[in-house]
Amino acid sequence: MKSRTTLLLLAAAVVLSVWIKFFESKGPNTEEAKRRSGQVLNLERDKLEGLVITNGNEKIELRRTGDKWRLEAPIKDRADQAAIENLLSDLDHWEKDETISAKEVEADKGRLAEYDLEKPKLRLKLLGKDSPPEILFGKEAALEGRMYVRFENSKDTFLVRNTVRNDVIKKAEEFRDRKLTDLTAAQVARIVLRTAAGEMELQKQGDVWEIVKPLRTRGDSQKITDLIAQVTSARIQQFVADDRGDLQPYGLAEPRGSITLFKQEDKEGQTLQIGAAPEKEKDQVYARFSARSFVYTLPKKVEEILNSTPADLRDRHLVRIDTNNLDRITIEAPAKPQTVLARKDQAWMLPGRDNQPANLAEVTRLLDTLKNEQVTRFVEDVASDLPKYGLDQPQLKLTFSSFASENTAESNAGEHPFATLIFGKTEGEEVFARVGEEPFIVAVRRAFVEGIFTDPAQWQELAIFKVKPEEVHRLSVTTQSEIVLTRGPNKEWIAAAGGPPVTQVNVQSLLNTLTKLRAVRWIGGPTPPQAFERVQAQISFTTSPDDKVAHKLIVGGPAGEGMWYARVEGRDGVFILSNPDFNALRLPLMETPAPSPSVPPATPAP
């Protein structure tokens, strides 16, 4: 019997400990319980469905849908999210400064009347599951910034800060959202602008904008985004009326113009109509917004939208090049060999010149210039007379292509052009141009066109030799006479034909310049006749012990601006050599013998 009793008591103790542990884990700790007891109410926002504010005869009802709030009474409209968030935050932190118990209030029959809490005008009802009773707001207390409140089902009265009262004692208009629309510029995918001048339609394709009416052309994405922002960032100055009445007084029966913003897959859109200016507020303008069905006043600046024209919103950039898909650049000019630049990983090559490396800096400069180059003017919207602008036989043509080395599901092997630029006649400081099959003729800067190399030789990389000084085994330098140097047993340089000692420092300086030699630039077209009439220097060197790998540099006459013409034997093209490099290549390589001291004549003996 005793053992059975012991087992029952043990089981009861286990159950009790589990029960205590469960409820203690679920319930607030001592500190949290103390905090909650000091709060007027413990708001559970996730259960909150709405708010009803009663202020005398006016009743304001606000309802939550997801994370958005709407004003449902006395009018239906979008609610000011910031105003409601401020109210909820103040409710969260609403603390009791003092509690006057119901027993104290009952003992003093006139206490509630004294606090203006018997039939108060201002009330707040929280809607939702487990919501507290309606909150009644009384009069202000003698203590500054404090007032009396109680719940409808209790006579317990609290002395609290008047923050919540200040949040709710507002007119319905003050709970309306003054931001015209909740659309963002990024959400807008189509625009229709109607003005007295006609209709303009713009469409977003991926990340870029196009004008599709009254002409089809590329749009300036930044300017169009700014245009949209004038609507999406507009703030209402005054709430005037609903839009079901007479719109004539506001100039909205026949508005001066309108703009409709469409989201993706949106068929109806949100239309802003712009009317007249109020007589007293000349800095405002009447507007009607279909998404909210009301008449408002907006800042007068918004009517600048109506002045927009296709010319204002056209993309003035000459061309859009998708460099991510770019693998080939083809340059064609009359009477010049075709230039093809081919990308290989992060470098560029010249396939027509045995896949020599191309001048990466120059290719990058061309692409960067094209990216930023803007037309100087739009000449014709219909390219009906190409000969007039020299575009039937262009002076220059650029083709940009992608390249596939083998057939894929998306494309066949080979080159696939995706953009073409042709340049026609030059007129003053402008050149007429056309992009691909676009019907427009534009003008661009003459300096831009003249800065595009048309000779394949000009696209060669600037590095002339790519060897190390220690790899040179034999060196021949001819200026006024030829000097031939070879490596000695200790790697020092010696004259092959003997003679004075070699100036090792000067030889090393010459080799450093020679092996790392870079052109200032390559010149295109035929070699100037005067370039090599008089050769200034010839330098030959070998980079193999058997002297079979040989290189030869020839420096010709002056090229202006203190520079020199030069070429490399066995390589096409002429390049410009800088004067400092030229001077380094002419350093004296042999030591000059010191002159013999002169012997004074003998003095005759007396």
C-alpha positions in Angstrom: 0.0 0.0 0.0 2.8 2.4 0.9 4.6 1.7 -2.4 1.5 2.4 -4.4 1.0 5.8 -2.6 4.7 6.6 -3.2 4.3 5.9 -7.0 1.1 8.1 -7.2 2.8 10.9 -5.4 5.9 10.6 -7.7 3.7 10.7 -10.8 1.8 13.7 -9.5 5.1 15.5 -8.9 6.3 14.8 -12.5 3.0 16.0 -14.0 3.1 19.2 -11.8 6.7 20.0 -12.8 6.0 19.5 -16.5 2.9 21.7 -16.2 4.9 24.5 -14.4 7.7 24.2 -16.9 5.3 24.4 -19.9 3.4 27.4 -18.7 6.4 29.2 -17.4 8.0 28.8 -20.9 4.9 30.2 -22.6 4.2 33.0 -20.2 6.2 36.2 -19.8 9.2 36.3 -17.5 9.2 38.6 -14.4 10.7 41.5 -16.2 8.4 41.2 -19.2 5.3 40.8 -16.9 6.3 43.9 -15.1 6.6 45.8 -18.4 3.2 44.6 -19.6 1.5 45.5 -16.3 2.7 49.1 -16.9 1.2 49.3 -20.4 -2.3 50.7 -21.0 -2.8 47.8 -23.5 -0.7 45.0 -25.0 -1.2 45.4 -28.7 -0.9 42.3 -30.9 -0.5 43.8 -34.4 -0.8 40.6 -36.3 -4.4 40.2 -35.0 -5.3 43.8 -35.7 -7.9 44.2 -38.5 -8.9 47.8 -38.3 -9.5 51.0 -36.2 -12.6 53.0 -35.6 -12.2 56.6 -34.3 -15.3 58.3 -33.0 -15.0 62.1 -32.5 -18.4 63.5 -31.6 -20.6 62.9 -34.7 -17.7 62.0 -37.0 -16.7 58.4 -37.3 -13.5 57.4 -39.1 -13.0 53.7 -40.0 -9.7 52.3 -41.2 -9.2 48.8 -42.4 -6.1 46.7 -43.0 -5.6 44.5 -46.1 -2.3 42.7 -45.9 0.3 45.4 -45.0 -1.8 48.2 -46.5 -4.4 50.4 -44.8 -7.5 52.0 -46.4 -9.9 54.6 -45.2 -13.4 53.1 -45.4 -15.5 55.9 -43.7 -16.6 58.6 -44.0 -14.9 58.3 -47.5 -13.2 55.5 -49.2 -9.6 56.2 -50.1 -6.0 55.1 -49.6 -4.9 55.8 -46.0 -1.7 57.5 -44.9 0.5 54.5 -43.9 2.9 56.7 -41.9 0.1 58.3 -39.8 -1.2 54.9 -38.9 2.2 53.4 -38.2 2.9 56.4 -35.9 -0.4 55.7 -34.0 0.3 52.0 -33.6 3.8 52.7 -32.4 2.4 55.1 -29.8 -0.1 52.5 -28.7 2.8 50.0 -28.3 4.6 52.3 -26.0 1.6 53.8 -24.1 2.4 53.5 -20.4 0.3 54.2 -17.3 1.7 57.0 -15.2 -0.9 56.4 -12.5 -3.9 54.2 -12.0 -7.1 55.3 -10.2 -8.9 52.2 -9.3 -12.6 51.6 -10.0 -13.1 51.4 -6.2 -11.8 55.0 -5.8 -13.9 56.2 -8.7 -17.0 54.5 -7.2 -16.3 56.2 -3.9 -16.4 59.6 -5.6 -19.5 59.6 -7.8 -18.5 62.7 -9.7 -15.1 61.5 -10.5 -15.8 60.2 -14.0 -17.6 63.4 -14.9 -14.7 65.4 -13.6 -12.4 63.5 -15.9 -14.9 63.8 -18.7 -15.0 60.0 -19.0 -18.8 59.4 -18.5 -19.7 60.2 -22.1 -16.5 61.3 -23.8 -16.6 62.5 -27.4 -13.3 60.9 -28.4 -13.1 57.1 -28.6 -10.8 54.5 -30.2 -11.9 51.0 -31.1 -9.4 48.3 -32.1 -10.9 45.7 -34.4 -9.7 42.1 -34.5 -9.5 38.9 -32.5 -9.0 39.4 -28.8 -9.0 43.1 -29.2 -9.4 45.2 -26.0 -12.6 47.1 -25.2 -13.1 50.6 -26.7 -10.7 53.2 -25.3 -12.3 56.4 -24.0 -10.4 59.6 -23.9 -11.2 62.2 -21.2 -9.9 65.6 -20.4 -6.3 66.8 -20.0 -4.8 66.5 -16.4 -3.3 69.4 -14.5 0.1 67.7 -15.2 1.3 69.0 -18.5 1.2 66.5 -21.4 -1.0 64.1 -19.4 -4.7 63.1 -19.7 -7.2 60.6 -18.4 -8.4 57.5 -20.2 -10.3 54.3 -19.4 -11.7 51.3 -21.2 -15.4 51.1 -21.9 -16.0 48.0 -19.7 -14.1 49.3 -16.6 -14.1 52.3 -14.4 -10.4 51.9 -13.7 -8.9 55.2 -14.9 -5.4 55.8 -16.1 -3.2 59.0 -16.1 -1.3 58.7 -19.4 0.6 60.8 -21.9 -1.6 62.4 -24.5 0.4 61.1 -27.5 -2.3 58.7 -28.7 -5.0 61.3 -28.3 -2.9 63.6 -30.6 -2.7 60.8 -33.1 -6.5 60.2 -33.3 -8.0 63.6 -32.8 -7.8 64.4 -36.5 -10.2 65.0 -39.3 -10.7 62.2 -41.8 -8.8 64.1 -44.5 -5.7 63.9 -42.3 -5.8 60.1 -42.6 -5.8 60.2 -46.4 -2.6 59.4 -48.2 -1.3 62.6 -49.8 1.1 60.6 -52.1 -0.8 60.5 -55.3 -0.1 56.9 -56.2 1.6 53.9 -54.7 3.1 53.0 -58.1 6.9 53.2 -58.4 8.7 54.3 -61.5 10.3 50.8 -61.7 6.8 49.2 -61.9 5.7 51.2 -64.9 6.0 49.3 -68.2 3.9 51.5 -70.6 2.9 55.2 -70.8 0.3 56.9 -72.9 0.6 60.8 -73.0 -2.3 62.8 -74.5 -2.0 66.5 -75.1 -3.4 69.1 -77.5 -0.4 68.3 -79.8 -1.4 64.6 -80.1 -0.8 61.2 -78.5 2.5 59.7 -77.6 3.0 56.1 -76.4 6.1 54.7 -74.8 6.8 51.0 -74.1 9.5 49.4 -71.9 11.4 46.5 -73.4 13.5 44.8 -70.8 15.4 47.6 -69.1 15.2 50.2 -71.9 12.4 52.4 -73.2 11.1 52.8 -76.7 8.8 55.4 -78.2 6.2 53.6 -80.3 3.9 56.5 -81.2 3.9 58.8 -83.2 7.2 57.3 -84.5 9.1 54.2 -83.5 12.5 55.0 -82.0 14.7 54.5 -79.0 13.7 56.4 -75.9 15.9 58.1 -73.4 15.4 55.9 -70.3 16.6 58.5 -67.8 14.3 61.2 -69.2 11.3 58.9 -69.4 12.0 57.7 -65.8 12.1 61.4 -64.7 8.8 61.9 -66.5 7.2 59.0 -64.6 8.6 60.2 -61.3 6.7 63.5 -61.7 3.6 61.4 -61.3 4.7 58.8 -58.8 6.3 61.3 -56.5 3.5 63.9 -56.7 1.9 64.9 -53.4 -1.7 66.1 -53.1 -2.0 69.7 -51.9 -5.8 69.8 -51.4 -8.6 67.2 -51.5 -11.2 69.0 -53.5 -14.2 66.7 -54.4 -15.1 63.3 -55.7 -15.1 63.0 -59.5 -18.8 62.0 -59.9 -20.0 65.6 -60.0 -19.6 68.5 -62.3 -16.0 68.7 -63.4 -16.4 71.9 -65.5 -15.3 74.3 -62.6 -12.0 72.4 -62.4 -11.2 72.4 -66.1 -11.5 68.6 -66.0 -14.6 68.1 -68.2 -12.3 68.7 -71.1 -8.8 68.3 -69.5 -5.8 70.0 -71.1 -4.0 66.6 -71.2 -3.5 63.3 -69.4 -0.9 60.7 -68.8 -1.7 57.0 -68.2 0.7 54.7 -66.4 0.5 50.9 -67.0 2.1 48.2 -65.0 3.1 44.9 -66.8 0.0 43.1 -68.0 -2.2 46.0 -66.8 -4.9 46.8 -69.4 -6.6 49.7 -67.6 -3.8 51.7 -66.1 -3.9 54.7 -63.8 -4.8 58.0 -65.6 -3.9 61.5 -64.3 -5.9 64.3 -66.0 -4.7 67.8 -65.6 -7.2 70.7 -65.6 -7.2 74.4 -64.8 -5.4 76.4 -62.0 -7.4 77.5 -58.9 -8.1 81.2 -58.8 -6.5 81.7 -55.4 -3.7 79.1 -55.6 -1.8 80.0 -58.7 1.0 77.6 -57.8 -1.4 74.6 -58.0 -3.4 72.9 -60.6 -6.6 70.8 -60.5 -6.1 67.1 -61.3 -8.2 64.0 -61.4 -6.7 60.6 -60.8 -8.6 57.6 -61.9 -7.1 55.1 -59.4 -8.6 57.1 -56.5 -11.7 58.7 -58.2 -11.2 62.2 -56.7 -10.3 65.7 -57.7 -7.2 67.2 -56.1 -4.8 70.0 -56.5 -1.2 69.2 -57.3 1.9 71.4 -57.5 1.7 73.4 -60.8 5.1 71.9 -61.8 3.3 68.6 -62.7 1.8 70.2 -65.8 5.3 70.2 -67.3 4.4 66.7 -68.3 2.1 68.1 -71.0 5.0 69.9 -72.7 6.8 66.7 -73.4 7.4 65.9 -77.1 9.0 62.9 -78.9 12.1 64.9 -79.6 12.4 65.6 -75.8 12.2 61.9 -74.9 14.2 60.4 -77.8 17.5 58.7 -76.9 20.2 61.0 -78.2 22.9 58.2 -77.9 24.1 57.3 -81.4 23.8 53.5 -80.9 23.2 50.9 -78.2 25.9 48.1 -78.2 25.5 45.0 -76.1 29.1 44.4 -75.2 28.3 41.2 -73.4 27.3 39.6 -76.8 30.0 41.4 -78.9 32.6 39.1 -80.5 33.4 40.9 -83.8 33.9 44.4 -85.0 34.2 44.9 -88.7 35.4 48.3 -90.1 35.0 49.0 -93.8 36.1 52.1 -95.7 36.4 52.7 -99.5 39.8 51.8 -101.0 40.9 50.4 -97.6 41.4 46.8 -96.6 38.7 45.5 -94.3 39.5 45.5 -90.6 38.2 42.7 -88.4 38.6 42.8 -84.6 37.8 39.5 -82.9 37.5 39.1 -79.2 39.3 36.2 -77.4 38.5 36.0 -73.7 39.4 39.5 -72.5 41.7 40.3 -75.4 41.2 41.4 -79.0 42.9 39.9 -82.0 43.4 40.7 -85.7 42.3 37.6 -87.7 43.3 39.2 -91.0 46.9 39.7 -89.7 47.6 36.1 -88.5 45.7 36.7 -85.2 48.1 39.4 -84.0 47.0 40.9 -80.7 45.1 44.1 -81.3 45.5 47.4 -79.4 43.2 46.6 -76.4 43.3 50.2 -75.2 42.1 51.5 -78.6 39.3 49.0 -78.9 38.2 49.9 -75.4 38.3 53.6 -76.3 36.2 53.0 -79.4 33.5 51.1 -77.4 33.5 53.6 -74.6 33.2 56.5 -77.1 30.3 54.7 -78.9 28.6 54.1 -75.6 28.6 57.8 -74.7 28.5 59.4 -78.2 25.3 61.4 -78.8 23.9 62.8 -82.0 24.3 66.5 -82.6 20.8 66.6 -84.2 18.0 64.5 -85.7 18.1 65.3 -89.5 15.3 63.2 -91.0 12.7 60.8 -89.5 12.3 59.1 -92.9 15.4 58.0 -94.7 14.0 58.4 -98.2 16.9 60.2 -99.9 20.1 58.4 -99.0 22.2 59.9 -101.8 21.5 63.4 -100.5 23.4 62.5 -97.3 26.0 60.3 -98.9 24.6 57.2 -97.1 24.1 55.2 -100.3 27.9 55.0 -100.6 29.1 55.6 -97.1 32.6 56.7 -96.2 32.7 54.4 -93.2 30.7 51.3 -92.0 30.9 49.6 -88.6 29.3 46.2 -88.0 29.0 44.7 -84.6 28.4 40.9 -84.4 28.2 37.9 -82.1 30.0 34.8 -83.1 29.3 31.1 -82.5 32.0 28.5 -83.3 29.4 25.7 -83.6 25.7 25.1 -84.1 23.5 25.4 -81.0 19.8 25.3 -80.3 19.7 29.1 -80.3 21.8 29.9 -83.4 23.9 28.5 -86.2 27.7 28.6 -86.2 29.2 31.8 -87.7 28.9 35.5 -87.4 25.6 37.1 -86.5 25.5 40.9 -86.9 23.3 42.8 -84.5 24.1 46.5 -85.1 25.4 48.5 -88.0 26.6 52.1 -88.3 27.1 53.9 -91.6 28.5 57.4 -92.0 27.9 59.5 -95.1 28.8 63.0 -96.2 30.7 65.5 -94.1 29.1 68.9 -93.8 31.0 71.4 -91.7 31.8 69.8 -88.3 29.1 67.2 -88.7 28.8 63.8 -90.5 25.5 62.3 -91.5 24.8 58.8 -90.1 22.3 56.0 -89.9 22.0 53.1 -87.5 21.1 49.8 -89.0 17.7 49.7 -90.6 16.3 52.5 -88.5 14.5 55.0 -90.8 16.2 58.0 -89.2 19.1 60.1 -90.4 21.1 61.8 -87.8 24.2 64.0 -87.6 27.3 63.3 -85.4 30.5 65.0 -84.6 33.1 65.0 -87.4 35.9 64.5 -84.9 34.3 61.3 -83.7 34.2 59.8 -87.1 37.7 60.9 -88.0 38.9 59.3 -84.7 38.0 55.8 -85.9 41.0 53.9 -87.5 40.2 52.6 -90.9 43.5 50.8 -91.6 44.1 47.3 -90.0 47.7 48.3 -89.3 46.5 51.1 -87.0 44.8 48.5 -84.7 48.0 46.6 -83.9 49.1 46.5 -80.3 51.6 49.2 -79.4 54.2 46.7 -78.0 56.9 46.3 -80.7 59.1 43.6 -79.1 58.3 41.2 -76.3 61.6 39.9 -75.1 63.8 40.3 -72.0 67.1 42.1 -72.1 68.9 39.0 -70.9 67.5 37.0 -73.9 69.5 39.1 -76.4 72.7 37.3 -77.6 74.0 39.5 -80.3 73.4 43.2 -81.0 74.2 45.4 -84.1 73.7 49.2 -84.0 74.3 51.3 -87.1 74.1 55.1 -86.9 77.2 56.6 -88.5 78.9 53.3 -88.5 78.1 49.8 -87.5 78.9 48.4 -84.0 78.5 44.7 -83.4 78.4 43.4 -79.8 78.3 39.9 -78.5 78.0 38.3 -75.1 81.3 37.4 -73.4 82.0 34.5 -71.2 80.7 36.3 -68.1 77.6 37.7 -70.0 79.3 41.1 -70.4 79.2 42.7 -73.8 82.3 42.9 -75.9 82.9 44.3 -79.4 82.9 41.5 -82.0 85.7 43.3 -84.0 87.7 44.3 -80.9 88.6 47.9 -80.2 87.8 50.1 -77.1 86.0 48.8 -74.1 82.2 48.6 -74.3 80.2 51.0 -72.1 78.1 48.3 -70.3 75.7 50.8 -68.7 74.7 52.4 -72.0 74.3 49.0 -73.6 72.0 47.9 -70.8 70.0 51.1 -71.1 69.6 50.6 -74.9 68.5 47.0 -74.4 65.9 48.0 -71.7 64.4 50.5 -74.2 64.6 48.2 -77.2 63.1 45.0 -75.7 60.2 46.9 -74.1 59.7 49.3 -77.0 56.2 50.7 -77.6 54.9 52.7 -80.4 53.3 56.1 -79.8 50.8 55.0 -82.5 50.7 53.1 -85.8 50.0 55.2 -88.9 47.5 54.1 -91.6 47.5 54.4 -95.4 50.6 54.5 -97.6 54.0 55.2 -96.0 54.9 58.9 -96.3 57.6 59.2 -99.0 59.9 61.2 -96.7 59.6 58.7 -93.9 62.7 56.6 -94.7 64.6 58.8 -97.2 67.3 59.2 -94.6 67.6 56.4 -92.1 68.7 57.6 -88.6 69.5 54.2 -87.1 69.3 50.4 -87.7 69.3 48.1 -84.8 69.4 44.3 -85.2 69.5 41.7 -82.4 69.1 38.0 -82.0 67.4 36.1 -79.1 68.8 32.6 -79.6 72.2 31.1 -79.1 72.5 30.1 -82.7 71.4 33.6 -83.8 68.6 32.3 -86.0 65.8 34.3 -84.3 66.6 37.8 -85.5 64.8 41.2 -85.2 65.6 44.5 -87.0 64.4 48.0 -86.1 64.8 50.8 -88.7 64.3 54.4 -87.6 63.6 56.9 -90.3 63.1 60.7 -90.6 61.3 63.1 -88.3 57.5 62.7 -88.0 56.8 66.1 -86.4 56.4 67.1 -82.7 59.9 65.7 -81.9 59.0 62.2 -82.9 60.3 59.7 -85.6 59.1 57.3 -88.2 60.0 53.7 -87.5 59.3 50.2 -88.7 60.2 46.6 -88.0 61.6 44.4 -90.8 59.2 41.5 -91.6 56.2 43.3 -90.1 53.7 45.5 -91.9 53.1 49.0 -90.9 54.9 52.1 -89.9 54.7 53.5 -86.3 55.7 56.6 -84.5 58.7 56.5 -82.1 59.0 58.9 -79.2 62.1 61.1 -78.9 63.2 59.8 -75.5 63.2 56.2 -76.9 65.1 57.4 -79.9 67.7 59.1 -77.8 68.1 55.9 -75.7 68.7 53.9 -78.8 71.5 56.2 -79.9 73.6 56.2 -76.7 77.4 55.8 -77.3 78.3 52.1 -76.8 82.1 52.3 -76.9 84.3 54.1 -74.4 86.1 57.1 -76.0 89.9 56.8 -75.5 91.4 59.5 -73.3 93.6 61.9 -75.4 97.4 61.5 -74.8 98.8 64.3 -72.5 100.7 66.9 -74.5 104.6 67.2 -73.8 105.8 70.8 -73.5 108.7 71.8 -75.7 112.2 71.6 -74.2 113.7 74.9 -73.0 117.1 75.5 -74.6 120.1 75.7 -72.1 121.5 79.1 -71.6 
